[in-house]
């Protein structure tokens, strides 16, 4: 069949539906993209390549190696495995936060499995301190990450400064971000320009274990210019030359990634003038 070697684009698949009731806020006109998403989450098809931003689809049976496990898991097995993946990705997490990560909202019997895994010694219950004291839990830590936590507490950790995508897993759960980092963040791409607080596609600034600000960039590919229209500092953020230098290098790193020939910084907060 077609697409066995390289996959096919959804637009290359004929749509024989009558098109009735196919319009939606996220798509319009064709059922094929919706069907491919359904088959993807069902494990029948998979993304086997890309043409620019478009996915190439293929049958999972054609592209997975022969040794790929084929056994069907029970709900308990899926939840047990997925919860561990989520916790290890997040570092520490509550049941609510686990549900918002990895296989989002698909954790049947999660609380029971968390209790069992804690009894089995796979997970540990810990406390987490926020700015106003202990945060509501219970919070779970995977036993294999306990040495990492101990090393961090002992100071064996090299912090870095970087700009985060609005969709980065560290901040995709906005409530968790606010609780842990005291950082309120909402993406404003769907907010009318006049009502935006910070900008269209704002990137948080991660400095070590703190979110200390945000930048509002746009990339003009026609002239190769990356412009940071506004840079915002969180209350209490460091104004030291070291901090400013690290932020500037993070901005330059984004420029390099985007292959910008020039970086322009327009508005910066007091104390961060060195970003220009």
N, C-alpha and C positions, 0 to 999 in steps of 0.2 A: 504494500500500500504506500501511498505517497507520504513523504515526511519521515520515513523510517530511519534515514541516515542523519538528516539535518533538522528535522522538525518542520512545522508549518506555522505561519502567522495566523492569527484568528481571522484576519480579513481574507485569507486564502481559502477558508472553509465556507462552503455554500450554506446559506441560511434559507431553509425551505418553510419556515414558519410564516404565518400570515401577518406577523408583526403586531398583532393586537396586544394592547396593554404592555408594550415593551419599553415605553419611555420611563425613565427614572432620573433622579437627581444626579446619579453617578454614571449613567450611560444613556444612550438613545438609539432607537431604531432596530438594533440587531440583538437576537437572543444569544448568538454564539459566544461573546465574551462572558456572559453570565453562566452559560453551560460549561465553559472551560474552567471557570473558577470553581464551580461545583465539582467537576470531575477531578480537579487538582486537589481540593480538600478531601475528596474521597479516596485519593491515592491511585486513581485510574490513569491520570496523565501527569506529566511533570514538565517544568521549564527546562529545556535542553539547550537553549542559546538565546541570543538577542540580536535584533537588528535595531541599533540605536536604543530607543526606549521601549521598543516593542518586544514582547516575549515570543520565542519560538516554542511550540508545544509538540510533545511526542508522547506516545503510549509508554507508561512506566515499564511495562513488560518488555519493551524494545530497548530501553536504555539502562535499566538496572542490571547489574551483573548477576550471573546465575546464583551466586552464593547469598544474594540478598534474602534475609529472613522473610518467610512467608506466613508464619503462624499468626493466627488472630489473637490479639490480646483482649483480656476482659477489661471492663471499665476500671476495676481496681488496679490492674497492672498499668494501664495508661495513666491514671491519675498519680499513682506512686512514682512512675518514671518522670512524668511531665512536671510534677511539683518539685522534684529534686533539681531538674534542669532550671526551673524558674528561680528557685532559691539560690542556686549557685551563680546564676547570672546577675541576680540582684544583690548578692552578698548577704543581706538579711532581709526578711520579709514577713509580713503578716498574711493570714489566710486571704484577706481582701486583696492585698497587693499581688499575691500569687495568681489569683483569678484574673487579674488585669494584665498578666504577662504570659508570654510563650503561647500556649493554646488557650487564648483568652476566653474566659467564661465557659470553658469546657473541661471542668474538673469534677465529675460526679463523685460524691462521697469524699470530698477533699478533707473536711475536718476530721473524719474518722481515720483517714490515711495519715494525716499529720500526727494524730495521737498515737497511732500504731508505730510510725517511724521514729517518734520520740522514744517510745518504750523499747524499740529495737536498737536504740543507740545511733541511728542514722542521722537524726536531727537533735539539736540542742535548743532548749528555750533560753533566750537571753533577754536582757532589758536594754532599751535604747533611750538615751537622753536627748531631749529636744531643748530648745532655748528656754522653755518654761518648766522643765522638769521631765520626768519619765513619760514617754509616749505610750498610749494604749497599745496593748499587745493581745495575745502573746506574739513575740517575734521569734522567728526560727533561723538557725544557723546550721549549715551542713557540717557534719563532723570533719570532713576533709578540708574545710576552710578554716577550722579552728587555729591551725598553725599560722595561717596568714594574718588572722586577727591578732594573735599574740605578737607576731613580728611588727605589725603596725603600732601596737601599743608600746612596744619596746623602742620605737623610733627607727626601725629598720625599713624605711620606706622612702622612695624618691618621688616627691610630688612633681607635677608638671602643669603647665598652663596651656589651655587649648580652647578653641571655639566649638561649641556643640551644635549639631543639627537639631532643629525643632523636633525631629523624630527619633533622637537618640534614646536608647533604652533607659539611660540614667534618668531622663526627665519625662518620658512619655506618659507616666502616671503623674498627672499634675498635682493631685492631692498628696501623694508620697513626696514629691519634690518640695512642696511647701512645708510639709511636716519635718522632713529631714534637714533641709537647707534654708528654711525660712525665705524661700524664693518663690514669689508668685509669678507664674508664666502661662501665657496663653498665646497661641499662634494667631496672627491677625490678618491672614491672607484673605479671609472672607469678610472682614470688617471694612465698611466703607472708609475711604482714605481719611475723610474729615473726622472720623470717630476713632481712628487708631491712636493708641497711647504711645507706642514705641516705633512701629514701622511694619512694613509688609512681611518681611521674612527675617525676623530678628533672631540672632544667634546668642545664646547665653555664653558667658565667659566662665569657664571652670579653672580655678586656681587652687591646685592641691585638693583639699576636701571642702572647698567653699565655692559657691557661685557668687562672684563678686560684681557682676555687671552684665551688660548685653550690648551688642552692636547691630546696626541697621545697614547692611551692605546691599549693593546692587552691582552686577557685572555687565559692563557694556562690551560685548564681544566685538562689535564693529571697530572700536578703537583700542581694544585691549586694556580697558581701564576698570579697575575694581575700586569702587567708591564706597567709603564708609560715611554715610550721611550723618549719623549720630552715634556717639558712644555714650553709654549710660553707666554710672557707677552705683552700686548698691550702698545704702547707708553703712558707714563704718568700713568700707573697703579701703585697703591700703593704698596710699599715694606714694609709696616709696619708689625710688628709681629702679630698683630691682623688679618690683611688680609691673611698673609701666614698661620696662624693657621686655619682660616676658610676654605681656599682652601684645606688644608691637610685633614680636617674633611670631606669635600665633596668627596675627593678621597677615604677616608676610607669608606664612606657611599656606594660608588659604589662597593667597594670590598666586603662589607657585603652583598649587593644585589646579587652579583655574587657568593657568598659563597666562596670567595678566602681565602686561608689559609695564604697567604703571599702577601705583596705589595712591589714592587720594583720600585724605581724612579731613572731614569738614568740621564737625562740632564735637568737642570733647569736654568733659567735666573739669572743674578746677582741680589742679594737681596732676592731671593726666595729659598736660600739654605736650609732653614728650612723645605722644603717639603720632603727632603730625610730622 
